[in-house]
Every structure is written in C-alpha cells, then in structure tokens.
Amino acid sequence: MKRVLFFTPYGLINGSGVMLWNILQHFDRSRLQAAVYCGQSGPLLVNTPPDVALYESPFGKGRLMDILLKSVNATGYNVYEKNIIRIHQQFKPDFWYLNTVLMFHLTPLAERLGVRVIAQINELNSMYESISYEEMEHAITHAELTVGITQHICTLASQMGAKKTALQYCFTNTSINNTSTARSIQLRNSLGLPEGVFIWIMVGTPIYRKGVDFIPSIAQLLNGRLCHIIWMGSGAIATGLNYMIDKQVEAMGLRNITFIGVQTDDYQPYLQLADGFVLTSREEPFGNVLIDAAGCGKPIVALSEYGAGEFILPGMGELVDHASPAHFVKAMVTIMDNPGAYSRAMSIARSQAFDANEQVMHWQELINALP
C-alpha cells in the first residue's frame, strides 16, 4: 500500500481543489492511504473523509499568528519547514503530491528529506509567473512523475525537462447535474427573462485572464439579439478592472448582461436555466465548468487552444481561433441561429467520461504504476 501526502494551498472550490476533493472521496482504500497538508483551509476540505488526515500550515491560523510566526522565522527557526517535517515524520509518506505549481517551492525540502515527489500542473503560462525560475526548474526536474491535466500541459512539461509525464484530465461528480428544473425556473423569473430569450452563462472569477473585460463589447455586439448574458462568480474580488467594466456597461446603456456572485447552492440551477455556455478565458487549461456545462447538455463556445480543444467534440459547440469579442460573438450567433445542430445527448455522454468514479481509477493506476 502506497502512502501519499497531498499538498494544496487553499482548499478552495477551483479546478485543482475539486480534483483533489474527488480523489479523496473515491480512491481505493485497500491500495492507498492519504493525508492532506493545506496551506490555508478552505470550504472544499470541510468534508474531508475521516480516514484522511488533514494538516494545516500554522500561517493559516489568522493574522496575529502569521505575524508571530514570521517573527520567529526571522530569528532562524523556520516554523513553516519544521511543521512540514513534523507532519512528514508522523505520516511517513512514500510520495509528496504537489497538486499545483503554487506548491512547487517544497521540492528542495522533499529532496533533503529523501521523499519522492509527484507534481501536478493545472495551470498555463501566466500562472508560471507566480513562482520563481528556480522553483519551476527544481520541481520539474526532481519530480518522479509530472501529471498534466491536458496533453498540451504534458508536452510543455516534457519540453521543460520532466523525467516522466502522465495525462490526467480534470473530473467532477457528474451526478449532480440531475437536479430539478423548478429552481431554474424560479431563477429565470427572478431575472425577468421570459421564454424566448436565449440565455448565455459564463462562470469564473472576473479577472483579465478569464476575459471578463470582453463582456461589455460582447454584450454591445449582441444588443440587437434576443439574448441575455449572465456572468456567475462576481463579487469575490473588486479591482480597478471590475470598476472599468461596470462603468462601460453603464455608459453603453447595456441591459443584456447580469453579473451575479458565486452560487454554491444554485450553481447547477443557473447552468440548467441557460441555453448556452461561453468560456471567454484567454488562457484556460481545461476547466471543470466545461464538464458541468456539457453535463447539462448546453452547447459551448470556447477558445480552441488548450483544454477546450481536447474536450469539445463536433456537435457539442463552437471553438474559436482567437480570443476576441468579435470571434466569440460570431460563434455565439452561429449557435443561436442553429440550435438543432448541437447534440444534447452527445454533450452529456462526453461529460460522463470525465466522471470522478471513472477518472479516479485512472489516476490511481498512474500512482500504482510507480515503483
């Protein structure tokens, strides 16, 4: 039986977090034992299975503790590393599993402890700027196995010098798509959107990388069409970019766009009320939202590059070759004008291939294959 200590930064409901949560729920307990180190515990890890030990960084205990421990570190006693060493000695893992590049800074410590490392890459180019040249180099070249969530990422890892790469697509619990439509109808009515209005939904943190700045131009280009855009995920942050977008929408007099916050309970009902899903990201490795939208049978518009191009089959939606408002709008209009050209059954079947029950078995075979 292999023992794996996972390292994750936040425990948030994002791609790497959802993937980790599903692994913890579904792995074969007769072949693997797991523990998790979380830099700052988030909502995703609240329901960690009881047989999985959960450890936290002392720096995630609040601002006062953060200041105190940093002061202690300044005297030469590295509390952060000492805590991890204590956890390592207690759990005695065979592998450290770093589930995002944000944890790659730990590979020098792993090397000093003589523990083997599995590195997972969920991110693309812009996120690599979040870590140093040396951290990326050491993690890539030291890891026993580098897991990429798309073939494109696996290719990048090989080019960067990875010893061995393995493809493991994102996955999610597709059974949650089978929910009642009553709530969706209530939400549609609350938005004042009658039948006949084609609803496009977008999901994600409203940041530049996600293409949120495209929205005013997209809404303006669609202003003559009977459609409405919902961006789900607003309010988590508030930056000057968000201020600019709000003022653009106001100045243009746009009424065909609604920004709503993160919807924990109503996530699926909002997906279900939509007629189509559009992913405006400039740079999206894969995105569980693609699986979720396909699971609801929605036609998808997304950039052809990276993960969407590996997921979306002909008949599931439209891929665009360039991230710009005009290109996205052209694809959206194509779907609105030809709704019968897209197969709900195909989309749902495609999503089910990425269900956690099936994909965790594939992931575990990657781990079990390591000597």
Secondary structure, DSSP 8 states (H G I E B T S, - for coil): -EEEEEEESS--SSHHHHHHHHHHHHS-TTTEEEEEEESS--GGGTT--TTSEEEE-GGGS-HHHHHHHHHHHHTT--HHHHHHHHHHHHH--SEEEE-SGGGGGGHHHHHHHT-EEEEEE---HHHHTTS-HHHHHHHHHH-SEEEESSHHHHHHHHHTT-S-EEE----B-GGGG---SHHHHHHHHHTT--TT-EEEEEES--SGGGTGGGHHHHHHHTTTSSEEEEEEEETS---HHHHHHHHHHHHHT--SEEEEE--SSSHHHHHHH-SEEEE--SS-S--HHHHHHHHTT--EEEESSTHHHHH--TTSEEEESS-SHHHHHHHHHHHHH-GGGS-HHHHHHHHHTTBHHHHHHHHHHHHHT--
